[in-house]
Amino acid sequence: MERAAGPVPHASADKRAWRSWARAARVAAREAGGAAADAAVARHVLAWEPFRAAQAVGVYLAFGSEVDLSKVVAAALAAGKLVAAPRVGAGGRMTMRQLRQGEEPQPHRFGQLEPPAGSPVVEPETLDVVLVPGLAFDARGRRLGYGQGYYDRLLPRLRAGAATVGVTYAALVVPELPAEDHDVPVTHLVTERGLWAVPVPG
């Protein structure tokens, strides 16, 4: 049975209220769309020229109700791209580590999969495109994260001109999210309905 997420919070609501709504809404979206929505997201990403041209890409390994990027990862590796995914160290510091053909990701103590401990570190400045997870995104590309600040620290380290793509289900793109000074918006969004550049904030 699809879970009800309740009404979308007002933009002035705090991030705790937004996260509570978004978690329920994402579970509902996944139950409604499932593998078909994930496959549609993968098609949009793999057909996008900046991704096709990229030599080094950042991805995430889906956990829980996140959009599954396994088809994107497999295609990128098969195309010979350098593919990097997050790994969180014992001190809580996230680094991007290379995913390599034939190596199995390892489970973190909280359950999410990560590149093996011995995988090479990939510096964020070398990435051309980064696919960014989030609980929700808004029309300006602002992201509702999980509260750990990993991507708030990663995104400012990307080189100028790198594309950042917020990955989510269409139901999780809202008109406006609460924002703080340190929040870094993504440059593009992708859902099962398509991939597009977000408007430049005015």
N, C-alpha and C positions, 0 to 999 in steps of 0.2 A: 504494500500500500504506500502511495506517495505521502510524504510527510508535509504538513502545512508549515510554512515559514512565518506566517503572520504578516502584518503590514510592513512595508519598507519604512525604516525609521526616518525621521526628519534629519536634514543635513546638520542641524545643530545638536543632535543627540551625541552622546559620548561614544568613544570607540568600543567600549564594552558592550553597549546596546547594539551597535552595528555588527560586532563580531558574533554575538548571539544570533541575530537574524541571519547573517550570512552563512554561518555553519548549517543552520536548518535549511536555508534556501538552496545551498549547494548539494546537500544530500537529496533534496527533492528533485533538483535538476538532474542529478546523476541517475536517480531511479527512473526518471521520465525518459531521459535520452540515452544513457548508458553507452555501450560500445559504438553505437551509430554516431553519437555526438563526438566521441573521441576520434573516430575515423574521419569525420568531416573536418575537425580542427587540423588533423594531420595533413589532409589533402590541401587545405588552405596554406599551411606553412610550407609544405614541400613544393607547391607551385609558385611561391612568392620569390621573385627574382633576387632580392637581397639575400635571402636564405640560400638560394641555389648558387649564388656567386660567392658566398662566404667560405673562407678557408678554416675559420675557427669559430665554433658556436658553443654557447653556454645553454644547458638544459637543466631540468630538474627531474628527479625520479619520483613519480607520483606516489602519494601516500593518502590513504583514506579516500575521500570523495574528490580529490583533485583530478583534473583532466589528465588522462593517461597519454604520455608522449612516447610510448615505447616504439610506435611505428616511425616516428620522427627520428628517434635515436638510431634505430636499425638502419634507416635509409641514409642518414648522415654518415654513419660509420662505413657503410657499403660504398659511399661516394668518395671515401678517403679524407673526409673532413676531420680536423681535430675536434673532439667532442669533450666538453668538460661539464661536470656536475658537482653540486655542493657536497662537502664533507665537513662535519662539525667535530672539532677536536675536544679533548678532555676539558680544556679551559673555556669552552663555549665559543671558540673562534671558528668562523666558517671560512674555508678555503675552497677554491675550485680545483678539482682534481680530474685528470684525464681518464676518460672511459676508453678501454681498449677492447678490440675484438677478442673473444675467448675468455675474458675475465668476468667473473660473476660479481655483481654488487654484493655488499655485505650489509646486514641489518644493524642499524644504530640501536643503542640501548632503549630508545623510545619507539623503535619499530620501523622507522623509515629506512629505505635502502640508500646506500652510499657507495662511491667507488672504494675499492680496497685501500687499506692503510698505506700500502707502498706505492700507490699510484702517483705519478708526477704531478706536482703543483702547476697549475696554469694561471699565469698572472692575468687579472681582469683586463689590463690594458691591451692584451693581445687578441681579445675576442671581437669578432665582427658583429655578431648577433647574439643576444641573450634572451631566452624565453623565460619569463618571470612568473612564478606562481603567486597567487594571492587569494584572499577570501572574497574580495570584490574589487571592482575598479569603477571609476566614474568616467564621464564623457571627456574629461580633460586628461585622462591617463593617470589620475591619482589612485594609489593602491591602498587597500586595507590589508595590512599584513597580520601576522600572528602575534605580534607584540615583542618579538625577540630582537628586532632591529638588524637582522642579518643583511637584508637587501638594502636597507638604508645606508649601510656601510659599504656594500659592494658597488651599487650603481654609481656613486660619485667617482669611483676609480676607473670606470670605463673610459676609453679614449673618445675624444670628440668625434662625432660622426657614427659611432656605434649605434646600432638599432636595438632598442629594448622593446620586447613584445609581451604585454600582459596577457596571460592565458587563462581563460575562464569560460563558463557557460553564459549564454546570452542573458539568462535571468539574473546574473550577478553583475551586469553593467548597469549602473544607476546614474541619474543626472548629476548628483553631487555627493561627495564624501567629505567628512571633516578632515582638515589638513593641518599639518604643523610645519614650521619653518624648515625642518630637516627633511621633509618628505620630498622624494625625487620622482616626478611622474615618468611613466614609460612613454615611448614615442609612438607606439602602435598598440592595438588590441586585436586579439583573435578569439573568436568563439565559433560554435558550430555554424554560424550564419555568415562568416566571412572574416577577412583580415583588412584593417584600415588604419591609416594614420590618424592620431587624435588631433583635434584642433589645438593650435598654439594658444595658451592662455592669454586673454586680453585684459 
